[in-house]
C-alpha cells in the first residue's frame, strides 16, 4: 500500500498532480480554501482536512502547490499551518517561491524537526495532466531517494543538490527563458503579420528552424493562433517568476540586461491586462498598437 500523503492547494497545477498521485495508489488527505475543488477527490476516496495543520496531523509527508511566496509561508509556518501538525515529517513545496524564501522556510522547519523539500515543477497544466513535468528537487539526498518513486508519478525528477533553494533557482532560470521566448515570439510573429505573412505559416517555418522555442511549439498552436488565450498560466505568475529571478541575480551582483528588458515587458503586461489574465494574451499587447490580429477564432 502506497503512503498516505497530504496535499494542499488544488489549483490549475495542484489538481492534476494530486490526481496522478491518487491514481498511483496513494491515499490523500486534501485541503483547499475552495469547496468546489475538493469534491472530486472525496469521490475518489480522499479524506478532507479542515486546515493545513489538520493535514499535517494526518500525514507524514505533505505536498503544497500554492501561487505565491507569501501564501506558502503562511500555509507552512503561520497559525493553523503545517508546522503545527503532530505527524508531519517532510514538507514538499511544489510552488515557485524563490531561493531565499525556500531557504528561510527550510531553516525554520528544521528547528521543529521537519525536513523541507524544495521541489518546483515546470511543464504547465498539460504536463501536470500527462505526468511529464520537470520536477526539480533540492533536499538532503536520503530524503530525495525516499521521495523519488512518488515524485516520478508527476514527471521526470532531477536532483539539483542538497542546498536549500537551489531547485528554486533552477526553476527561476528556466522560467526566465520561457518568459523571454514568449515575449520575443509575440513581437516577431506580430511583425511578420504586419508584413503580410500568415502567422500559422510563420509558426510552421519557425518550428523547423533555429528560432523554434516553447512559445512557437506550444503556446501559439494551442492558445494563440485560435485566439483562445487559455493556456492556463497567469500573467501575474509569469511576472512574479521573472521578478524573483532578477532579484536573485541582482543579489549576486549580476547585471542581466536582457532579463531586465523581459521583466519590464511582463510588468507592462501585468499592468495592462491584469495578473489573472492568461499569459498568452501578451500577443494582444503587441498586436493592438500594430493594428493587426495574429490568428483567428477556431
VOTORMI-440665 format. One record per atom (N, C-alpha, C): y, x negated, z. Coordinates in steps of 0.001 Angstrom, whole numbers, padded with zeros to 6 digits, always signed. Example, Ala and Ser with C-alpha at 12.3 -4.5 7.8 and 13.67 -1.06 7.14 Angstrom:
-005690-013190+007800;-004500-012300+007800;-003300-013200+007800;-002250-012850+007080;-001060-013670+007140;+000030-012900+007870;
// end
This chain:
-001196-000847+000000;+000000+000000+000000;+001244-000882+000000;+002129-000636-000960;+003360-001414-001039;+004264-001120+000152;+005089-002092+000473;+006006-001984+001617;+006978-000829+001436;+007252-000108+002517;+008322+000891+002514;+009653+000167+002642;+010576+000488+001736;+011872-000192+001745;+012999+000827+001842;+014114+000363+002355;+015303+001192+002395;+016154+000954+001159;+016829+002003+000692;+017704+001857-000469;+018967+002682-000233;+020102+001979-000291;+021393+002617-000046;+022268+002450-001280;+022748+003582-001817;+023621+003549-002982;+022900+003959-004246;+022851+005269-004517;+022106+005800-005652;+023069+006205-006767;+023806+005216-007253;+024753+005446-008331;+024134+005186-009686;+024978+004838-010662;+024501+004613-012028;+023431+003538-012102;+023588+002496-011303;+022607+001417-011289;+021549+001620-010209;+021958+002094-009062;+021035+002234-007947;+019918+003228-008205;+020255+004354-008838;+019241+005380-009090;+018091+004865-009947;+018343+004252-011118;+017193+003766-011892;+016437+002627-011225;+017133+001766-010478;+016418+000696-009786;+015515+001260-008699;+016044+002195-007911;+015237+002808-006861;+014064+003589-007461;+014299+004222-008594;+013237+004970-009267;+012097+004044-009678;+012424+002888-010217;+011387+001940-010634;+010602+001428-009425;+011270+001226-008319;+010569+000768-007116;+009617+001843-006604;+010071+003104-006659;+009199+004203-006231;+007992+004312-007151;+008228+004158-008454;+007128+004258-009418;+006138+003102-009272;+006604+001994-008686;+005715+000853-008452;+004898+001010-007174;+005120+002109-006467;+004311+002391-005287;+004993+002147-003954;+006259+001748-003968;+006977+001532-002716;+007439+002861-002127;+007185+003034-000841;+007793+004148-000152;+009271+003864+000021;+010109+004887-000071;+011548+004695+000026;+012146+005514+001158;+013097+004890+001857;+013992+005600+002769;+015371+005465+002154;+015979+006572+001735;+017193+006501+000930;+018387+007105+001659;+019561+006581+001264;+020812+007126+001809;+021906+006989+000775;+022705+008036+000638;+023887+008031-000209;+024834+009087+000342;+026112+008905+000067;+027095+009875+000575;+027085+011168-000228;+026413+011202-001378;+026376+012389-002228;+025003+013051-002166;+025004+014319-001779;+023746+015043-001624;+022992+015206-002940;+023726+015373-004040;+023063+015714-005301;+022171+014597-005837;+022429+013344-005445;+021599+012252-005955;+020361+012016-005090;+020320+012629-003921;+019198+012435-003002;+017994+013284-003396;+018262+014507-003850;+017205+015474-004116;+016049+014970-004954;+016321+014361-006115;+015209+013895-006959;+014286+012900-006263;+014830+012120-005338;+013991+011153-004625;+013144+011838-003554;+013697+012871-002938;+012908+013611-001960;+011721+014282-002639;+011942+014757-003876;+010855+015388-004624;+009737+014398-004941;+010083+013100-004991;+009091+012063-005283;+008470+011489-004017;+008822+012060-002865;+008206+011628-001619;+009026+010695-000769;+010267+010395-001183;+011115+009524-000383;+011573+010246+000881;+011925+009467+001887;+012473+010012+003124;+013985+009871+003097;+014669+010853+003631;+016126+010826+003658;+016613+010315+005007;+017582+009401+004963;+018176+008870+006193;+019596+009396+006327;+020030+009589+007560;+021349+010157+007789;+022484+009163+007736;+022147+007869+007785;+023174+006833+007769;+022543+005509+007354;+023400+004532+007101;+022886+003196+006784;+022106+002629+007969;+022594+002870+009158;+021894+002396+010362;+020527+003056+010490;+020450+004330+010142;+019184+005056+010189;+018182+004438+009211;+018649+004104+008009;+017777+003424+007046;+017219+002144+007651;+018121+001367+008266;+017747+000063+008816;+016916+000171+010089;+016769+001364+010613;+015892+001590+011762;+014524+002100+011326;+014356+002244+009986;+013102+002780+009463;+012472+001893+008386;+013134+000784+008081;+012590-000130+007070;+012988-001561+007405;+012053-002496+007203;+012357-003901+007488;+013195-004535+006381;+013038-004049+005164;+013805-004568+004034;+014684-003457+003493;+015988-003716+003422;+016950-002713+002957;+017713-003265+001760;+017706-002512+000660;+018453-002874-000538;+019721-002030-000617;+020809-002640-001047;+022051-001893-001235;+022574-002136-002639;+023090-001078-003257;+023704-001149-004575;+025001-000350-004507;+026094-001059-004286;+027376-000416-003985;+028494-000985-004864;+029586-000234-005054;+030566-000608-006086;+031535-001736-005767;+031942-001898-004509;+032996-002877-004216;+032667-003694-002976;+033271-004887-002844;+033006-005738-001674;+033324-005068-000344;+034427-004325-000283;+034797-003713+000997;+033794-002642+001416;+033251-001912+000438;+032242-000909+000766;+030954-001589+001226;+030581-002687+000584;+029388-003427+001003;+029550-003905+002450;+030698-004493+002755;+030942-004977+004120;+030862-003845+005137;+031460-002709+004796;+031449-001578+005714;+030038-001065+005949;+029267-000921+004870;+027919-000376+004982;+026988-001347+005711;+027180-002639+005502;+026297-003620+006132;+026708-003912+007568;+028004-004113+007797;+028459-004615+009097;+029242-003608+009941;+029693-002512+009347;+030539-001564+010057;+029790-000675+011029;+030551+000196+011675;+029965+001141+012620;+028993+002058+011880;+027810+002209+012434;+026791+003008+011765;+026164+002308+010580;+026371+000989+010480;+025905+000225+009336;+024519-000368+009529;+024095-001088+008518;+022754-001661+008502;+022512-002600+009676;+023520-003393+010014;+023330-004405+011053;+022979-003811+012410;+023224-002515+012599;+022881-001862+013861;+021478-001310+013897;+020746-001438+012799;+019397-000890+012741;+018419-001641+013616;+017396-000959+014075;+016447-001547+015021;+015251-002215+014350;+015043-001978+013050;+013868-002511+012373;+014202-003558+011320;+015365-003506+010747;+015706-004325+009589;+015595-005818+009879;+014992-006530+008927;+014898-007986+008999;+015536-008677+007792;+015626-007928+006676;+016155-008512+005442;+017051-007504+004750;+018243-007948+004336;+019164-007115+003565;+019318-007743+002183;+019038-006971+001150;+019127-007435-000236;+020315-006732-000890;+021341-007500-001236;+022543-006918-001816;+022512-007049-003331;+022327-005924-004019;+022275-005880-005474;+023663-005724-006094;+024678-005646-005268;+026041-005409-005726;+026691-006705-006206;+027915-006574-006731;+028704-007747-007096;+029893-007817-006151;+029872-008783-005241;+030886-008871-004189;+031705-010151-004243;+031192-011176-004913;+031843-012482-004898;+031213-013393-003870;+031244-014709-004108;+030575-015669-003228;+031072-015679-001795;+032372-015561-001611;+032907-015657-000243;+032467-014479+000616;+032489-013293+000059;+032036-012120+000809;+030540-012238+001115;+029767-012672+000116;+028337-012844+000338;+028037-013842+001445;+028752-014963+001426;+028535-015997+002450;+028945-015499+003826;+030045-014750+003890;+030527-014239+005178;+029545-013227+005772;+029043-012340+004932;+028073-011352+005409;+026796-012044+005860;+026359-013040+005100;+025144-013776+005457;+025277-014411+006829;+026437-015003+007110;+026650-015670+008395;+026620-014686+009553;+027238-013507+009360;+027273-012520+010444;+025898-011891+010685;+025152-011682+009611;+023812-011128+009796;+022872-012141+010438;+023064-013407+010114;+022215-014455+010697;+022342-014459+012210;+023542-014171+012723;+023746-014109+014178;+022890-013028+014822;+022516-012037+014040;+021715-010922+014548;+020243-011057+014168;+019886-012224+013602;+018505-012460+013232;+018075-011766+011961;+019038-011410+011110;+018756-010707+009856;+019058-011648+008694;+018145-011731+007739;+018334-012579+006562;+019049-011803+005466;+020103-012397+004922;+020855-011782+003834;+020428-012395+002511;+020123-011535+001540;+019709-011980+000208;+020772-011556-000791;+021420-012549-001357;+022435-012331-002381;+021695-012099-003697;+021811-010876-004276;+020932-010523-005387;+021625-009636-006426;+022723-010100-007017;+023369-009285-008050;+022501-009180-009288;+022720-008123-010068;+021928-007879-011268;+022845-007694-012467;+022306-007952-013644;+023064-007759-014873;+022155-007172-015944;+022735-006338-016793;+021955-005719-017857;+022281-004259-018064;+023181-003724-017242;+023641-002362-017438;+022630-001303-017058;+023050-000045-017244;+022203+001086-016893;+020927+001083-017729;+021055+000724-018995;+019872+000671-019853;+018847-000322-019340;+019320-001492-018913;+018424-002495-018362;+017802-002055-017051;+018578-001315-016241;+018049-000813-014972;+016936+000203-015217;+017119+001066-016218;+016096+002067-016524;+014835+001418-017097;+015035+000392-017915;+013895-000247-018579;+013220-001315-017731;+013865-001701-016628;+013302-002769-015800;+013480-004140-016406;+014562-004316-017170;+014801-005587-017861;+016060-006292-017379;+016524-005949-016208;+017720-006587-015665;+017501-008080-015431;+018595-008826-015486;+018577-010188-014957;+018862-010073-013470;+017927-010530-012659;+018026-010412-011197;+018262-011804-010630;+019469-012058-010154;+019865-013384-009681;+019789-013420-008157;+019081-014406-007618;+018799-014407-006186;+019179-015735-005545;+019912-015658-004444;+020108-016837-003592;+019813-016437-002154;+018934-017214-001524;+018489-016954-000162;+017518-018073+000205;+017046-018138+001454;+016011-019118+001788;+014788-018949+000889;+014213-020051+000447;+013116-019983-000506;+011930-019139-000026;+011519-019224+001242;+010396-018380+001674;+010703-016890+001531;+011958-016513+001761;+012337-015106+001600;+012242-014708+000138;+012702-015596-000740;+012601-015326-002172;+011150-015133-002596;+010282-016021-002132;+008867-015935-002507;+008262-014603-002063;+008706-014110-000920;+008178-012833-000420;+008697-011649-001229;+009950-011725-001635;+010579-010595-002313;+010344-010562-003819;+010016-011694-004394;+009914-011767-005860;+009000-010695-006467;+007800-010445-005921;+006947-009414-006535;+007620-008038-006576;+008359-007689-005536;+009066-006411-005530;+010191-006403-006554;+010975-007478-006598;+012132-007531-007482;+011726-007564-008948;+010520-008038-009245;+010051-008053-010633;+009948-006646-011221;+009920-005644-010368;+009863-004270-010865;+011172-003828-011502;+012261-004517-011208;+013542-004107-011779;+014042-005072-012852;+013378-006226-013020;+013831-007126-014074;+013244-008518-013967;+013819-009418-014728;+013414-010829-014715;+014172-011523-013587;+013436-012162-012688;+014017-012695-011457;+014289-014193-011597;+015480-014604-011185;+015889-016006-011248;+016290-016481-009856;+015683-017577-009406;+016091-018178-008128;+017247-019134-008401;+018426-018791-007929;+019630-019592-008196;+019767-020731-007191;+019344-020502-005958;+019443-021540-004936;+019458-020926-003552;+019532-021767-002542;+019499-021276-001166;+020891-021035-000595;+021924-021611-001198;+023278-021479-000655;+023759-020036-000766;+024212-019423+000341;+024730-018058+000275;+025889-017966-000720;+025840-016971-001580;+026922-016759-002537;+026707-017378-003897;+025718-018245-004050;+025541-018902-005346;+025097-017926-006429;+024292-016938-006079;+023905-015932-007065;+025102-015083-007469;+025992-014840-006504;+027219-014107-006832;+028057-014870-007850;+028169-016184-007680;+028950-016969-008630;+028302-016937-010000;+026995-016986-010059;+026283-016886-011327;+026612-015562-012008;+026579-014481-011258;+026858-013152-011820;+028296-013066-012323;+029234-013607-011563;+030636-013536-011977;+030886-014328-013252;+030250-015485-013379;+030399-016272-014610;+029838-015503-015798;+028702-014858-015602;+028123-014047-016668;+029055-012910-017062;+029587-012197-016063;+030419-011042-016364;+031767-011431-016954;+032255-012623-016611;+033469-013106-017260;+033229-013251-018759;+032082-013797-019122;+031757-013956-020538;+031560-012601-021217;+030934-011673-020527;+030738-010331-021080;+032076-009627-021284;+032969-009749-020306;+034289-009136-020414;+035087-009744-021557;+034948-011044-021725;+035646-011736-022817;+035130-011260-024167;+033807-011129-024288;+033205-010674-025540;+033669-009263-025885;+033737-008389-024886;+034160-007012-025137;+035609-006964-025605;+036457-007754-024966;+037880-007752-025317;+038115-008312-026713;+037506-009433-027043;+037759-010059-028341;+037098-009264-029463;+035949-008653-029198;+035313-007826-030225;+036181-006616-030548;+036771-006012-029526;+037668-004875-029759;+038841-005281-030642;+039408-006436-030375;+040553-006895-031154;+040143-007264-032584;+039059-008005-032731;+038642-008469-034055;+038235-007309-034954;+037451-006367-034410;+036980-005262-035236;+038123-004308-035577;+039055-004117-034649;+040240-003319-034968;+041045-003969-036086;+041156-005281-036038;+041877-005992-037105;+041192-005778-038453;+039854-005805-038465;+039126-005573-039699;+039326-004168-040229;+039293-003185-039318;+039514-001793-039716;+040921-001618-040289;+041898-002251-039673;+043274-002197-040174;+043347-002763-041592;+042506-003732-041893;+042472-004338-043232;+041638-003539-044219;+041017-002441-043736;+040287-001569-044634;+038791-001732-044640;+038229-002488-043696;+036781-002698-043654;+036119-001649-042760;+034976-001161-043175;+034193-000210-042387;+033710-000916-041111;+034005-000357-039930;+033607-001039-038689;+032094-001175-038538;+031328-000198-039058;+029864-000304-038975;+029364-001482-039800;+029986-001690-040960;+029627-002851-041778;+029997-004130-041058;+031158-004141-040413;+031572-005325-039655;+030546-005673-038583;+030110-004661-037837;+029147-004898-036764;+027838-005431-037340;+027383-004862-038455;+026147-005347-039074;+026260-006813-039494;+027403-007175-040081;+027602-008554-040519;+027679-009500-039318;+028460-009116-038314;+028633-009971-037136;+027297-010213-036442;+026452-009183-036438;+025194-009296-035698;+024144-010165-036375;+024432-010666-037576;+023581-011699-038168;+024411-012950-038456;+025531-013052-037743;+026444-014171-037945;+026770-014827-036609;+027603-015847-036657;+027900-016638-035459;+028756-015903-034437;+029372-014785-034821;+030190-014031-033874;+029410-013052-033023;+028122-012932-033238;+027295-011965-032504;+027423-012147-030993;+027539-011045-030269;+027602-011079-028804;+027140-009726-028272;+027126-009565-026974;+026598-008325-026400;+027469-007120-026708;+028746-007320-026978;+029599-006195-027362;+029187-005650-028722;+028910-006558-029673;+028560-006106-031026;+027119-005638-031139;+026226-006198-030320;+024822-005789-030410;+024523-004540-029586;+025319-004281-028546;+025015-003176-027647;+026143-002145-027544;+027317-002586-027141;+028376-001620-026838;+028883-000886-028069;+029146-001609-029143;+029649-000950-030350;+028632+000025-030939;+027388-000378-031158;+026431+000574-031737;+026143+001783-030835;+026073+001562-029530;+025638+002624-028629;+026759+003562-028192;+027981+003043-028048;+029013+003847-027391;+030380+003826-028037;+030618+002987-029041;+031961+002878-029611;+032035+003436-031025;+031175+002989-031903;+031228+003476-033290;+031028+004985-033356;+030270+005553-032415;+030070+007004-032364;+031125+007724-031520;+032072+006948-030953;+033203+007472-030174;+032752+008196-028897;+031602+007846-028370;+031137+008491-027141;+031736+007848-025895;+031954+006558-025920;+032514+005826-024782;+031783+006183-023490;+030468+006029-023543;+029619+006464-022428;+028619+005396-022026;+029012+004143-022093;+028057+003070-021841;+027588+003051-020385;+028436+003522-019470;+028001+003650-018081;+028501+002587-017133;+029500+001803-017573;+030092+000800-016681;+031605+001016-016702;+032215+001046-015532;+033616+001440-015454;+034576+000279-015686;+035764+000631-016145;+036840-000342-016321;+037184-001018-015001;+037228-000228-013934;+037578-000783-012627;+036609-001850-012165;+035318-001635-012404;+034319-002626-012001;+034411-003880-012864;+034677-003716-014158;+034819-004891-015012;+036033-005711-014591;+037144-005044-014331;+038342-005745-013884;+038086-006435-012549;+037373-005759-011649;+037042-006364-010350;+036252-007640-010531;+035249-007621-011398;+034394-008793-011585;+035173-009970-012173;+036034-009679-013154;+036854-010746-013743;+037815-011307-012702;+038421-010421-011931;+039360-010866-010901;+038670-011733-009857;+037498-011311-009413;+036755-012094-008423;+036402-013477-008962;+035996-013537-010226;+035624-014824-010819;+036825-015762-010857;+037970-015223-011253;+039171-016061-011305;+039596-016516-009916;+039454-015666-008926;+039795-016049-007551;+038925-017216-007097;+037643-017159-007418;+036750-018255-007043;+037113-019528-007792;+037387-019397-009081;+037739-020569-009882;+039026-021209-009389;+040022-020387-009126;+041307-020905-008647;+041158-021522-007266;+040242-020956-006456;+039975-021526-005147;+039337-022904-005230;+038681-023201-006361;+038087-024521-006583;+039039-025460-007315;+040264-024992-007531;+041253-025832-008199;+041154-025824-009713;+040439-024854-010279;+040280-024785-011728;+041389-023952-012357;+041825-024358-013534;+042831-023619-014289;+042182-023165-015597;+041646-021952-015601;+040887-021437-016734;+041793-020529-017567;+042387-021091-018603;+043410-020366-019357;+042842-019143-020091;+041694-019292-020737;+041101-018152-021437;+040744-017050-020457;+040187-017437-019318;+039806-016460-018305;+041021-015711-017779;+042135-016396-017639;+043353-015728-017172;+043840-014704-018193;+043707-015023-019460;+044088-014067-020501;+043179-012838-020460;+041890-013068-020238;+040943-011955-020145;+041272-011082-018937;+041607-011699-017824;+041994-010928-016636;+043210-010057-016928;+044189-010602-017628;+045392-009847-017969;+045062-008641-018845;+044154-008831-019807;+043750-007735-020693;+043074-006620-019906;+042167-006986-019010;+041450-005956-018261;+042333-005305-017194;+043307-006016-016687;+044265-005384-015780;+045078-004324-016536;+045501-004669-017758;+046227-003709-018588;+045352-002496-018888;+044094-002722-019204;+043162-001635-019475;+042992-000749-018240;+042850-001373-017088;+042698-000646-015831;+043924+000201-015540;+045107-000345-015792;+046353+000371-015534;+046530+001550-016489;+046175+001359-017746;+046417+002385-018756;+045379+003501-018740;+044119+003153-018584;+043062+004147-018700;+042456+004546-017362;+042748+003798-016324;+042242+004125-015005;+040912+003458-014708;+040644+003169-013442;+039426+002443-013072;+038138+003208-013329;+038198+004535-013424;+036977+005312-013634;+036598+005438-015106;+037474+005007-016016;+037174+005119-017441;+036025+004196-017823;+035265+004580-018841;+034212+003704-019348;+034866+002486-019987;+034332+001310-019699;+034994+000092-020149;+035003-000075-021664;+034151+000666-022373;+034151+000582-023833;+035417+001185-024437;+036163+001934-023655;+037406+002518-024165;+038497+001473-024378;+038207+000231-024080;+039156-000839-024381;+039501-000845-025875;+038576-000363-026707;+038853-000262-028140;+040039+000659-028393;+040129+001749-027640;+041249+002675-027804;+042575+002010-027453;+042554+001138-026460;+043784+000443-026084;+044283-000445-027220;+043360-000999-027998;+043728-001883-029100;+044070-001093-030363;+043291-000044-030642;+043451+000663-031912;+044675+001569-031956;+045103+002104-030833;+046227+003034-030831;+047507+002414-031379;+047943+001263-030853;+049152+000658-031439;+048938+000178-032870;+047680-000051-033249;+047389-000482-034627;+047406+000691-035601;+047339+001914-035067;+047365+003098-035917;+046090+003335-036685;+044949+002894-036129;+043653+003094-036776;+042653+003647-035770;+041512+004108-036282;+040427+004558-035433;+039163+003795-035807;+038524+003234-034808;+037285+002464-035036;+036099+003393-034857;+035392+003689-035947;+034245+004577-035882;+034640+006033-036011;+033646+006904-035840;+033885+008342-035922;+032830+009065-035096;+033147+010259-034606;+032183+011006-033777;+030872+011246-034526;+029781+011183-033758;+028467+011439-034347;+028002+010271-035124;
// end
